């Protein structure tokens, strides 16, 4: 590879996530793009699907993906309702 190409690859490279099916707090927070503290807060509020293995929280990637999809659908539905109600005024 040429030096220019290598430089471009290095510049665009993000830290690779080890996307396992079952993730710990650190991995799940990186995957979701939130801090571990925020993740713990969501867990205490019952907002996220997770389970405990021993005394440690674990997250299934497929379950988090489904949860994110549902959250985005809820958000899109609420956005449409707000837009419709604001036009009526």
KEKE-3310 file (N, C-alpha, C; in steps of 0.2 Angstrom, whole numbers, plus 5000, padded with zeros to 4 digits):
npx = (5004:5002:5010:5001:4988:4989:4989:4977:4969:4972:4968:4954:4951:4942:4941:4940:4926:4923:4911:4902:4890:4885:4887:4897:4895:4904:4907:4893:4890:4899:4894:4881:4884:4884:4888:4895:4890:4878:4872:4870:4861:4850:4848:4844:4832:4825:4824:4831:4834:4841:4852:4857:4872:4878:4884:4885:4880:4874:4872:4862:4867:4858:4846:4847:4848:4835:4828:4833:4828:4814:4813:4817:4807:4796:4800:4800:4786:4781:4786:4779:4766:4768:4771:4760:4750:4755:4753:4740:4737)
npy = (4994:5011:5026:5037:5031:5022:5032:5038:5027:5026:5038:5038:5027:5020:5015:4998:4989:4975:4966:4956:4944:4944:4957:4966:4980:4990:4987:4988:5001:5008:5003:5008:5021:5029:5034:5024:5027:5033:5022:5013:5021:5021:5007:5006:5013:5004:5005:4999:4983:4970:4958:4949:4941:4932:4944:4954:4965:4960:4961:4957:4958:4957:4959:4972:4979:4977:4984:4997:4999:4999:5010:5020:5020:5023:5036:5042:5042:5050:5062:5064:5066:5078:5087:5087:5092:5104:5111:5113:5123)
npz = (5000:4997:5005:5006:5005:5016:5026:5025:5028:5042:5047:5046:5053:5066:5084:5084:5089:5099:5094:5102:5105:5118:5129:5141:5153:5149:5135:5130:5133:5125:5112:5112:5113:5124:5141:5153:5166:5163:5157:5168:5175:5166:5168:5181:5181:5173:5160:5150:5141:5149:5158:5173:5176:5188:5198:5189:5176:5160:5142:5128:5111:5100:5107:5111:5099:5094:5104:5102:5089:5092:5100:5091:5083:5091:5094:5082:5079:5089:5085:5073:5078:5086:5076:5068:5077:5080:5068:5068:5076)
capx = (5000:5006:5009:4995:4983:4989:4988:4970:4966:4973:4964:4947:4950:4939:4943:4936:4922:4922:4904:4900:4883:4884:4892:4897:4893:4909:4905:4887:4890:4902:4890:4876:4887:4883:4893:4893:4886:4871:4869:4868:4855:4845:4846:4840:4825:4821:4823:4835:4834:4848:4851:4863:4875:4881:4882:4887:4875:4875:4867:4863:4867:4852:4840:4849:4846:4828:4826:4835:4823:4808:4814:4817:4800:4792:4802:4797:4779:4780:4788:4774:4761:4770:4771:4753:4747:4758:4750:4733:4736)
capy = (5000:5018:5029:5041:5026:5020:5038:5039:5022:5027:5044:5036:5021:5021:5009:4993:4986:4968:4965:4950:4943:4946:4962:4969:4987:4994:4986:4990:5008:5010:5001:5012:5028:5033:5033:5018:5030:5034:5015:5011:5025:5017:5000:5007:5015:4999:5007:4994:4976:4967:4952:4949:4935:4933:4951:4958:4966:4958:4964:4954:4963:4957:4962:4980:4981:4977:4989:5003:5000:5001:5017:5025:5020:5028:5043:5045:5042:5056:5068:5066:5069:5085:5091:5088:5096:5111:5114:5114:5129)
capz = (5000:4997:5011:5006:5007:5023:5031:5025:5032:5049:5049:5046:5057:5073:5088:5083:5094:5099:5094:5104:5106:5125:5131:5147:5154:5145:5128:5129:5133:5118:5107:5112:5112:5130:5146:5158:5171:5160:5156:5175:5177:5163:5171:5188:5179:5170:5153:5145:5142:5151:5163:5177:5176:5194:5200:5183:5170:5153:5137:5121:5106:5096:5111:5111:5092:5094:5109:5099:5084:5095:5103:5086:5080:5096:5093:5075:5080:5093:5081:5069:5082:5087:5069:5066:5082:5079:5062:5069:5080)
cpx = (5004:5005:5003:4989:4983:4987:4980:4966:4966:4969:4957:4946:4947:4941:4938:4932:4922:4915:4902:4893:4881:4889:4891:4895:4898:4907:4899:4887:4893:4898:4884:4878:4885:4888:4891:4889:4878:4868:4867:4862:4849:4843:4842:4833:4821:4820:4827:4834:4841:4846:4857:4865:4880:4879:4884:4881:4878:4870:4868:4862:4861:4846:4841:4847:4839:4825:4827:4830:4816:4808:4814:4810:4795:4794:4799:4789:4777:4781:4783:4768:4762:4769:4764:4749:4749:4755:4743:4732:4736)
cpy = (5006:5021:5034:5037:5024:5026:5039:5034:5023:5033:5042:5030:5023:5015:5004:4990:4979:4967:4958:4949:4945:4951:4964:4976:4991:4993:4988:4998:5011:5008:5006:5020:5032:5031:5027:5021:5030:5027:5012:5015:5022:5011:5001:5009:5010:5000:5002:4987:4973:4961:4952:4941:4935:4940:4956:4959:4963:4960:4960:4959:4963:4960:4970:4982:4982:4983:4996:5004:5002:5008:5022:5025:5024:5035:5046:5046:5049:5062:5070:5069:5076:5089:5092:5092:5103:5115:5116:5121:5135)
cpz = (5000:5004:5012:5008:5014:5028:5031:5029:5040:5051:5050:5051:5064:5077:5086:5089:5094:5100:5096:5105:5113:5127:5138:5147:5149:5138:5126:5128:5127:5112:5106:5111:5118:5135:5150:5163:5169:5159:5163:5177:5173:5165:5177:5186:5175:5162:5148:5146:5144:5156:5167:5177:5182:5197:5195:5178:5164:5148:5131:5116:5102:5100:5111:5104:5092:5098:5105:5093:5086:5097:5097:5083:5085:5095:5087:5075:5084:5089:5076:5072:5084:5081:5067:5071:5082:5073:5063:5072:5075)
residu = (UNK:UNK:UNK:UNK:UNK:UNK:UNK:UNK:UNK:UNK:UNK:UNK:UNK:UNK:UNK:UNK:UNK:UNK:UNK:UNK:UNK:UNK:UNK:UNK:UNK:UNK:UNK:UNK:UNK:UNK:UNK:UNK:UNK:UNK:UNK:UNK:UNK:UNK:UNK:UNK:UNK:UNK:UNK:UNK:UNK:UNK:UNK:UNK:UNK:UNK:UNK:UNK:UNK:UNK:UNK:UNK:UNK:UNK:UNK:UNK:UNK:UNK:UNK:UNK:UNK:UNK:UNK:UNK:UNK:UNK:UNK:UNK:UNK:UNK:UNK:UNK:UNK:UNK:UNK:UNK:UNK:UNK:UNK:UNK:UNK:UNK:UNK:UNK:UNK)
# end
